[in-house]
Amino acid sequence: MESTMLSCSSPPQFLAASKCSSFSSNSQLFRYQINNNNKKPPTSFSIRASASPNSSVVTLLDYGAGNVRSVRNAIHSLGFSIKDVESPQDILNAERLVFPGVGAFAAAMDFINQNGMTEALCSYIANDRPFLGICLGLQLLFESSEEKGTVKGLGLIPGVVGRFDSSSGCRVPHIGWNALQIVKDADILNDIGDRHVYFVHSYRAMPSEENKDWIASTCHYGDNFIASIRRGNVHAVQFHPEKSGGKCRTFNIKKVPVS
């Protein structure tokens, strides 16, 4: 088992059982850790990973509309190589899939649909494969978004992604540091406690009776919104862990044999 530490300077998105099912809670391999100061933007952060020498590839779904350089740098510094998704088969073959995203919901869904990736994503996640969605990578898993009219999402989590209500006095977009209200064990949230994490977004998914089983944490900004979800090896966060310095103790993803 090899261990690598990344140190960088600079401060600085589940599923409805109707479509995808059969998850387990086993998680091993790929430990993701960020250490930080409480509430204040960090001057540095570190990420530690442990992996076996024969599982050194992270598959990255980059739809080309956002700056994911910091995510790429982190993956490389952990000693992993990156396989960019170029086809649906790349998703199905992935041992671990990371889906970071910023930008417009509609543009991202157009990319996924036009490249025939919708079914592959659903299949990958339904089989409890190691997945981490970040920001838009969480939002796309919901049924739809109100960002430009009504835009259909992957339809995996019940709920609609809507814009923050500025009439309540909160500024939109939501940019800054907020505490999480942790709802259930999610590995990556274990050591956050009352520490703050960093958000940059104008739209959010709301907790409901239909999606409550997926919610790992919420955050209050005008109202309570979903900050992260977890089921089995499937994780997604609305905040940016690479910018947060939020003290995420471990993100364990098991190695799943390529089918």
N, C-alpha and C positions, 0 to 999 in steps of 0.2 A: 504494500500500500504506500503510495507516494503522496507527499503533502507539499503544497505550494502556497505561498503567501503573496498577495498583490497589495501594494501600497501605492495610492495615487493622491495627488493633490488636486484640489478644486472642489468647491461646494456643489454643491450642485447649484390585469383587468381579469352560477355556473350551469351547471347542466341540469335539465329536466329529465326525469327517468323515462318520460314518454318517448324520447329519441335515443338516449344512450343510457346503458345500465351496466351492471356487473363491474363494480369497483371493489378494490381491497385496500386495506390501510397499511400494507407492508411498504416500507420505504428504506432504501439503503443507498449507499454510494453517492457521490456528488454532494458534498457538504458545503453550504454557502453561508458565510459568516461576515457580518459587518459590525465593526466596533465604532463607537462614536461618543460624543459629548451630548448631554441631555439638553434638548430644546434648541441649542444653538447650531447654526450651520457649521459643518465640520471643516476644518482646514485639511483634514486627510481622512481616509477610511481604508480599511483593509478587508480583503475577502480571502478566506481560506477554503481550500477544497481538498478532498481526499478521493482518490480514484485508483482503480487498478490499472496497470500499464496497458491492458488490452481493451480499454474502453475510453479512448482519449478524444472522441469526437462529439461535439455539440452541434446539433442541427439548428440553424437559425432561419426563421421565417421572417424575412425582411421584405416588405412590400414596396419599399423604395421611396416612401413619402416622408420619412422622418430621419433625424440624425440618431443613429444607433451606434455611433462610433465608440461611445463609452462602454456600451455592452460588449462590443467586439473586443475592445482592449482588455476588458476584465476577463473574458473567456480565454483569450490568448495568454494573458499573464498567469492564469491558473494552470497553464500547461496543456490546455486543450486546443485542438484544431477545430476549425469551423467548416461545416458543410452547409452551404446556402441552399435553400429549397428552390429547385428549378422545375419540379414536377410533382404531382400528387404522390408518386411512388417514393420520392425523397422523404415525404412525411411518414408514410407507412414503414419505411426502412429505418427511421430515426430511433436511436437508443434513448435520446433525451432531446426534447424539442423546446426551444425558447422562442416566444412570440412577443417581442417588444413592439410598441406602436405609439406614434403620435400623429396628429393630423385629423383628417375628416373621416368619419365613420363610413360614409357612402363610397368614398374613393377606395378605402381598404376592402370593403365588401365587393366592389366591382372587380378588384384585382383577384380576390379569392374565387369569385364565381367564374370570371372569364378564363381563369387558369385551371378550372376544374378541381379545385382543392377542397370544396365544401364537404364532400362525402369522405374524403381522406382524413380531414380533421376530426369529423365526428367518429369515424372508426377508430382512429388513434386514441382519442380520449375515452371512448366507450370501453376500450380494453385496458383502462387504467395505466396507460403508458406515461412516463415521466414528462410533465408539461409545466411550463411556467409562462403565464401571460402577464404582461406589464402594461398598465394604463389602457390604451385602446385594445390591447390584447386581452383584457378582461371584458370590456364593453361589448366587443363583437360576439361574445358568447351568449348574449341575451337575445330576446325575440326580435326586438326592433329598436330603432332610435328615432327621436324627433328632431335630429339635427338639421335635416333638410326635408321638411315634410315628414313622411313616415318611411323609413328605410328599413328593410328587413335585415335582421342579423342572422347568425347561425341557428338561432332558435333553440339553444341548448339549455338556457336558464329561463324560467318564467320571469317576465318583467320587461319594462320599456325603459330605455336610457333617455332621460330628459334633461333639459337645461336647468341649472340652478335658478331659483326664483329670486331675482334681484329686488323685488318689491319688499322682501323681508329685511332689506338693509344690508345684505351681504354683497360684496363686490364680485363681479363675474368678469373674467375667469377667477376661479379659486387658485391663488398662487400663494404658497407659503407652508408654514409648519403647523401641524395639528396632531393632537393625541388620538390614539385609537381606543375604542371600546372593544376589547377582545371578547368574543362570544364563545369560542371553543378552541381547543388545541389545534394548532396548525403548524407545528414545528418551527416555521420561520418567524413566528410571532412570540415564541416562548420567553424571550428575554427583553422584549420591548417594554413591557410594563407601562409606565406613564410617560415614557419618552415620546418625542414628537417625530413624525416622518414628513417627507416633503411631497406636496401635491402641486400639479399644474394641469388644470382641466376646467372646462365650462359645463360639461355634461356628466351626469352620474346616474347610477342605478340605485333604486330604492328597495329597502327590505320589505318583504311581504310574507304572508302566510305560505304562499306557494313556493318561495325560494329560500325560506329560512334554514332549511337543512344544509344549504351550501355556504352559508355566511360564516366566515371565520372572525371578521371584525367589522365594525362600523366606525364612522367618524361623524362628528357634528359640525356642520357649516351651514347655517340657516336652518337646516333640518338634518336628520340622520340619513346618511347614505352608506352604501356598501363600500368598504375600504379593501376587503380581501375575501376570497373564497378558498375553500379547500375540500376536496374529497379524494381519499386515497392518495395517489401520486399526482393528482391534478391540483395545481395551485395557480392563482392569479391575484394580482394586486393592482389597485387603482393608483397607489402612490409609486414613487420612483425610488427603489431601494438603492440604486447606484448614486442617487443624489441626496439620500436621506441622512445617512449616518445613523438611522434608526438601528438599534442594536438587535439585528436579526441573528439569533443564536445559531440555528442550523436550518438549512434547507436540504433535506435528504431525499434523493431520488434514486430508486432502485434501478439497477441495470436490467433491462428487459431484452431477452434474446430476439434477434431480428427474425421475423417470421418469413 
